[in-house]
């Protein structure tokens, strides 16, 4: 069911007081990290939760994965740039909001859809990590929020933050729900 290797992301674990061995406990979160270049996405034991898993034993396929992720990342960044130019500079950061909301929706859709159909890492990672990772932009969202605050537009900044966060979660949830309906 699960591939050998270390799960990358947050999960819950505690240690048995008598033996010191790890035991699952939903109340005690912890996180581990590894290089994205040596990982793949895989479902966890929690329905609908996907995490990165260590895939160091796959040999030459890693170079292909990295190249595909890089190419898809370039396409995602260029797509974001093109949409930003087409929408233009406005009093409200509509371009970044739209990009982040559509990216959240697409990621919420692609992960369960791809896993349910048994997509390989070389198909799913370029889309999820490469294209959508480069398409969406937390740094621009942060900078635009800072710029609004610096310009004494705190109410607009608050609306932007709430629309981005709540809208992003709702968009990802909608993508997930649609993927499960068509799957």
JOSULMO-V334307 format. One record per pair of residues at least 4 apart in sequence whose C-alpha atoms are under 6 Angstrom apart, sorted by sequence separation. I is the first residue (numbers start at 1). GAP is how many residues later the second one is. D is the distance in Angstrom with one decimal. If there is no record, write none. Layout:
I/GAP/D ; I/GAP/D
//
This chain:
16/4/4.9 ; 69/4/5.9 ; 84/4/5.8 ; 94/4/5.9 ; 99/4/6.0 ; 106/4/5.9 ; 110/4/5.7 ; 112/4/5.9 ; 115/4/5.9 ; 121/4/5.5 ; 125/4/5.2 ; 126/4/4.5 ; 127/4/5.0 ; 128/4/5.3 ; 129/4/4.9 ; 131/4/5.9 ; 132/4/6.0 ; 140/4/5.9 ; 149/4/5.3 ; 159/4/5.9 ; 160/4/6.0 ; 162/4/5.7 ; 163/4/5.1 ; 164/4/5.6 ; 167/4/5.9 ; 179/4/5.9 ; 15/5/5.3 ; 16/5/5.5 ; 44/5/5.8 ; 114/5/5.1 ; 148/5/5.1 ; 149/5/5.1 ; 15/6/5.3 ; 44/6/5.7 ; 15/7/4.3 ; 43/7/4.4 ; 14/8/5.7 ; 15/8/5.4 ; 42/8/5.6 ; 14/9/5.3 ; 42/9/5.6 ; 148/9/5.5 ; 13/10/5.7 ; 41/10/5.5 ; 13/11/4.4 ; 14/11/5.8 ; 41/11/4.4 ; 84/11/5.4 ; 13/12/5.0 ; 40/12/5.2 ; 145/12/5.4 ; 12/13/5.5 ; 39/13/5.8 ; 40/13/5.3 ; 12/14/5.1 ; 39/14/5.2 ; 13/15/5.9 ; 39/15/4.5 ; 12/16/5.2 ; 38/16/6.0 ; 39/16/5.0 ; 12/17/4.2 ; 38/17/5.6 ; 11/18/5.5 ; 12/18/5.8 ; 38/18/5.6 ; 11/19/5.8 ; 10/20/5.6 ; 10/21/4.3 ; 9/22/5.5 ; 9/23/5.8 ; 8/24/5.4 ; 8/25/5.3 ; 103/29/5.9 ; 103/33/5.7 ; 100/36/5.0 ; 9/42/5.9 ; 8/44/4.9 ; 7/45/5.9 ; 8/45/5.7 ; 7/46/4.5 ; 6/47/5.6 ; 6/48/5.2 ; 5/49/4.8 ; 72/54/5.5 ; 76/55/4.2 ; 80/55/5.2 ; 65/57/5.4 ; 69/57/4.1 ; 73/57/4.0 ; 77/57/5.0 ; 68/58/5.6 ; 72/58/4.9 ; 73/58/4.4 ; 76/58/5.0 ; 77/58/5.1 ; 72/59/4.6 ; 76/59/4.3 ; 69/61/4.4 ; 73/61/5.1 ; 104/64/5.5 ; 108/64/4.2 ; 105/66/4.5 ; 109/66/4.1 ; 113/66/5.2 ; 101/67/5.1 ; 104/67/5.7 ; 105/67/4.3 ; 108/67/4.6 ; 109/67/4.7 ; 104/68/4.8 ; 108/68/4.6 ; 105/70/4.7 ; 109/70/5.1 ; 40/81/6.0
//
